[in-house]
């Protein structure tokens, strides 16, 4: 029986020759810096989610601007996950002109453009 000799390359790589293993190892060795000490583990900072900030701001004075350019100012009595807001001792204004005073206002969250916490600014 005669066997046919097949020539197989010594290293097979699906990548072009410019991505050879030798080049990669050289680059990875060059980027290592033994003089730099590893940073100590630091726990991630507390994330500041808008809903969490609003929940912590209950019983504070806020301004709630609606999509239709009406603004309500009052003390935020409650807020829920849908950002529905309950204001007490609220006043309504449009374009800076005070329109009315209300004892309690319930604002649906999908109408809210922004909420500004007055104590923070």
C-alpha positions in Angstrom: 0.0 0.0 0.0 1.3 3.4 -0.9 0.5 6.3 1.4 0.2 9.7 0.1 2.1 12.4 2.0 0.0 15.4 2.9 1.6 18.6 3.9 -0.1 20.2 7.0 1.0 23.5 8.2 2.6 23.4 11.6 0.2 25.9 13.1 -3.4 26.2 12.0 -5.2 29.5 12.7 -8.5 30.7 11.4 -7.2 34.2 11.6 -5.0 35.9 9.0 -1.3 35.7 9.6 -1.1 39.2 11.2 -3.0 37.7 14.2 -0.5 35.0 15.0 -0.2 33.7 18.5 3.4 35.1 18.8 2.2 38.6 18.1 -0.6 38.3 20.6 1.7 37.0 23.3 4.3 39.7 22.7 1.6 42.4 23.0 0.1 41.0 26.1 3.6 40.7 27.7 4.4 44.3 26.8 1.2 45.7 28.3 1.8 44.0 31.7 3.4 46.4 34.1 4.8 44.6 37.2 5.5 47.9 39.0 1.8 48.8 39.4 0.3 47.3 42.5 -3.3 45.9 42.2 -6.0 48.3 43.3 -7.8 47.2 46.5 -11.4 46.2 46.0 -13.8 49.0 46.3 -17.5 48.3 46.6 -19.6 50.0 43.9 -21.0 53.4 44.9 -24.7 53.6 45.8 -26.6 54.1 42.5 -28.8 57.2 42.4 -31.9 56.1 40.7 -34.6 58.7 40.2 -37.3 56.8 42.0 -35.1 56.2 45.0 -34.3 59.9 45.3 -37.9 60.8 45.0 -38.9 58.3 47.7 -36.2 59.7 50.0 -37.6 63.2 49.3 -41.0 62.7 50.7 -42.4 65.5 52.9 -40.1 68.0 51.1 -41.1 70.9 48.9 -41.0 70.0 45.2 -42.0 71.4 41.8 -43.6 69.1 39.3 -43.7 70.3 35.7 -46.2 68.5 33.4 -45.9 67.9 29.7 -48.6 70.6 29.0 -46.4 73.3 30.7 -48.4 73.5 33.9 -46.4 73.4 37.1 -47.4 72.4 40.6 -45.5 73.2 43.7 -46.1 71.7 47.1 -45.0 69.2 49.7 -44.7 65.7 48.2 -46.8 63.4 50.5 -46.2 60.2 48.4 -44.8 58.8 45.2 -45.2 55.3 43.8 -43.2 53.2 41.3 -45.1 54.7 38.4 -44.0 58.2 39.6 -47.6 59.1 40.5 -47.2 62.0 42.9 -49.4 63.3 45.7 -48.8 66.9 46.7 -50.3 68.7 49.7 -50.7 72.4 50.0 -50.1 72.7 46.3 -50.3 75.6 44.0 -50.8 75.5 40.3 -49.0 77.9 37.9 -48.7 78.2 34.1 -45.9 80.3 32.5 -44.9 81.6 35.9 -48.5 82.9 36.7 -50.1 81.5 39.7 -53.5 80.0 38.8 -54.9 78.3 41.9 -54.2 76.8 45.3 -55.2 73.2 46.2 -55.2 71.3 49.4 -54.2 68.0 47.8 -53.2 67.2 44.2 -52.7 63.7 42.7 -50.6 63.8 39.5 -50.4 60.8 37.2 -46.8 59.8 36.5 -47.1 59.6 32.7 -47.9 63.4 32.5 -44.8 64.4 34.4 -42.0 66.1 32.5 -39.7 66.5 35.5 -39.7 66.8 39.3 -37.5 69.4 41.0 -36.7 68.9 44.7 -36.6 72.5 46.0 -34.3 71.7 49.0 -31.6 70.4 46.7 -31.4 73.4 44.4 
